[in-house]
Each structure stands twice: as structure tokens, then as C-alpha cells.
């Protein structure tokens, strides 16, 4: 409950909610042509792979607009932040990322998450460190990305976990 006695909904998981082995998945998000255009223009990633359908058709054998892996990763993180880290996620510390398969405009992705490491912070007793294995999956079940972020998260109690 908040200070006003009203429960706040939509808050993320605390360290105590994230034991090793816990698994969950997010809702899906469809990648649109507009998403790709806006992303490549705002980041400066105006590579022909993302901006030139003629190049894709002749050199890559596809007529579909390709999404940058960075965009797909950002969508997965957005889905996770919205559903699991609001107010409880404190820091993104490290990650390894593998691109498994391309994502195209019109594909829908969701994130599947498994807790693979959970430990208390040595320097901050009111914080936990949680590493997850995130699989970004397309609507057909194929794997788009895998990554293993290490994050610092709040403990439920202010004095420590």
C-alpha cells in the first residue's frame, strides 16, 4: 500500500519474487514498417539492409523489410520493463546477446524469461543481482534472439533481503 492507503498496481518483481528456475513470458508485440523506419532514422542505422527493399530482393532474396536486431532487443526489453521491472529494476549491469534468426516487418515477438542466477549484492544488502536467460520468440515459434542480462533489483524490505 502507498502512503495514502491505496494499492499501486503494475509494480515489478522484487528480488524475493525471482528464485532460480522461475519462468515467465510477456505478451507479444508486432514489429511494423513504421517501427523499423522510426528506429533506423532515430538511431542513424540507415544501413541498406533496413532501408532498401530493392537491395534486399536482389542481394538477400527477400522482399520483406528486415528489422535491426537492436530494435528487436529493445522491444523485448520494453515488454519486460512494462511487466516485471517497474519501480523495482535499479540497474542493467551486463549482457551477452546472440542473434538467432531475422525478424521482419509483420512478425510478432514476445520474450520468454528464466531466472538462472539470483544472489544478494555484497555491497548493498537491500539489493539483489538477478541474471536471466531471455529468449525472444516469433509468432511461428522460431527463436529471434537470446540474451542473458544481469540486473540489480530492489528487495521487498528497505532494510535488506
Secondary structure, 3 states (H helix, E strand, C coil): CCCCCCCCCCCCCCHHHCCCCCEEECCCEECCHHHHHHHHHHHCCCCHHHHCHHHHHHHHCCCCCECCHHHHHHHHHHHHHHHHHCCCEEEEEECCEEECCCCECCCEEEEEEEEEEEEECCCCCCEEEEEEEEEEEECCCCEEEEECCEEEEECCCCCCC
